[in-house]
């Protein structure tokens, strides 16, 4: 009789362990499937606003340097060119992507040991208000589920709109 009581207690203990393991797995699966939430914060919004006003090295024929906000429609057109300080002709999209990459990298300094693990900066344009075209897509570092971002849209001089999306991953 004593052996049978011990076996019954061991079977009960085993069932409890299995039940706890199942509950643990259910909680883990719910946590993993939890949708990420995009939180807009003042740093991201300020960053997007600042880059729009940044003056690039792209000069028009009248020696006026264009801001990023002015350069995006030029990049979309694809027909205009920029003149660098030494009078080299450069495509606006090259200057736009290089400038955005440098600004984002210096501002956010992504790295595994840094507070910001990575970032994504996307510029989309629409000339008719219906079809979007990606002009720039810059991603650096590690993309995580914990991020804060900003979105800015404004009118496109060519018609339609321009939208800038920025996410900084923690």
Secondary structure by P-SEA (a helix, b strand, c coil): caaaaaaaaaaaaaaaaaaaaaaaaaaaaaaaacbbbbbbcaaaaaaaaaaaaccccccccccccccaaaaaaaaaaccbbbbcccbbbbbaaaaaaaaaaaaaaaacccccccccccbbbbbbbbcccccccccbbbbcccccccccbbbbbbbbccccbbbbbbbbcc
